Amino acid sequence: MSDEASRATAERGRRFREWCEGKDGLYEVIAAVERNYAETLFTAPIEDAALREKICHRVAALRDIRLVMKEAITAGKGAEAIIKSMNAIEEKKRARKAKA
């Protein structure tokens, strides 16, 4: 992964982390919607298979969305670690050149 790509991935991860985590973040919103779906599912008549199936598909879609967000955050953290490691290597090279 190039330096530019690593920085873009890290930035995308930071943005997703800001949007998703914490109070009133997207994770909380998704959890609230999922609870609403669960409440509807639990109160829906057992005979209403179509409604129950739609709710299950929607909950699965919410979980898929959450997973993609978490993957972006994880990739961003990985890219940040790579950048930090590359910077440390460059700093060591500069220090060696300065001593020489």
C-alpha positions as CSV (number, residue, x, y, z in Angstrom):
1,M,0.0,0.0,0.0
2,S,1.4,3.4,-1.0
3,D,1.9,6.2,1.5
4,E,-0.9,8.1,-0.1
5,A,-3.3,5.2,0.0
6,S,-2.4,4.5,3.6
7,R,-3.1,8.1,4.6
8,A,-6.4,8.0,2.8
9,T,-7.4,4.7,4.5
10,A,-6.4,6.1,7.9
11,E,-8.4,9.3,7.3
12,R,-11.4,7.3,6.2
13,G,-11.2,5.2,9.3
14,R,-10.9,8.3,11.5
15,R,-14.0,9.8,9.9
16,F,-16.0,6.6,10.3
17,R,-14.9,6.3,13.9
18,E,-16.0,9.9,14.6
19,W,-19.4,9.3,12.9
20,C,-20.0,5.9,14.4
21,E,-18.7,5.8,17.9
22,G,-19.7,7.7,21.0
23,K,-22.9,9.2,22.2
24,D,-25.5,9.8,19.4
25,G,-23.2,8.1,16.8
26,L,-24.3,6.0,14.0
27,Y,-23.9,2.8,16.1
28,E,-26.4,4.1,18.6
29,V,-28.8,5.1,15.8
30,I,-28.5,1.6,14.2
31,A,-29.0,0.0,17.6
32,A,-32.2,2.1,18.2
33,V,-33.6,1.1,14.8
34,E,-32.7,-2.5,15.5
35,R,-34.5,-2.4,18.8
36,N,-37.5,-0.9,17.1
37,Y,-37.5,-3.7,14.5
38,A,-37.2,-6.3,17.3
39,E,-40.1,-4.8,19.2
40,T,-42.2,-4.9,16.0
41,L,-41.1,-8.5,15.4
42,F,-42.0,-9.6,18.9
43,T,-45.4,-8.0,18.8
44,A,-46.2,-9.1,15.2
45,P,-48.7,-11.9,14.9
46,I,-47.0,-15.2,14.3
47,E,-49.2,-15.8,11.2
48,D,-47.8,-12.6,9.6
49,A,-44.8,-14.4,8.1
50,A,-44.3,-11.8,5.4
51,L,-43.9,-9.0,7.9
52,R,-41.6,-11.1,10.2
53,E,-39.4,-12.0,7.2
54,K,-39.1,-8.4,6.1
55,I,-38.1,-7.4,9.6
56,C,-35.5,-10.1,9.7
57,H,-34.0,-8.9,6.4
58,R,-33.9,-5.3,7.6
59,V,-32.1,-6.3,10.8
60,A,-29.6,-8.4,8.8
61,A,-29.1,-5.3,6.5
62,L,-28.4,-3.1,9.6
63,R,-25.9,-5.6,10.8
64,D,-24.2,-5.7,7.4
65,I,-24.0,-1.9,7.4
66,R,-22.5,-1.9,10.9
67,L,-20.0,-4.6,9.8
68,V,-18.8,-2.5,6.9
69,M,-18.4,0.6,9.1
70,K,-16.3,-1.5,11.6
71,E,-14.2,-2.8,8.8
72,A,-13.5,0.7,7.6
73,I,-12.5,1.7,11.1
74,T,-10.3,-1.3,11.5
75,A,-8.6,-0.7,8.2
76,G,-8.0,2.9,9.2
77,K,-6.4,1.8,12.5
78,G,-4.2,-0.6,10.5
79,A,-3.2,2.1,8.1
80,E,-2.4,4.4,11.0
81,A,-0.1,1.8,12.5
82,I,1.6,1.3,9.2
83,I,2.2,5.1,8.8
84,K,3.5,5.3,12.4
85,S,5.9,2.4,11.7
86,M,7.1,4.0,8.4
87,N,7.6,7.3,10.2
88,A,9.7,5.6,13.0
89,I,11.8,3.8,10.3
90,E,12.4,7.2,8.6
91,E,13.3,8.8,11.8
92,K,15.8,6.1,12.6
93,K,17.4,6.6,9.1
94,R,17.6,10.3,9.7
95,A,19.2,9.8,13.1
96,R,21.8,7.4,11.6
97,K,22.6,9.9,8.9
98,A,23.0,12.7,11.4
99,K,25.5,10.6,13.4
100,A,27.5,9.7,10.3
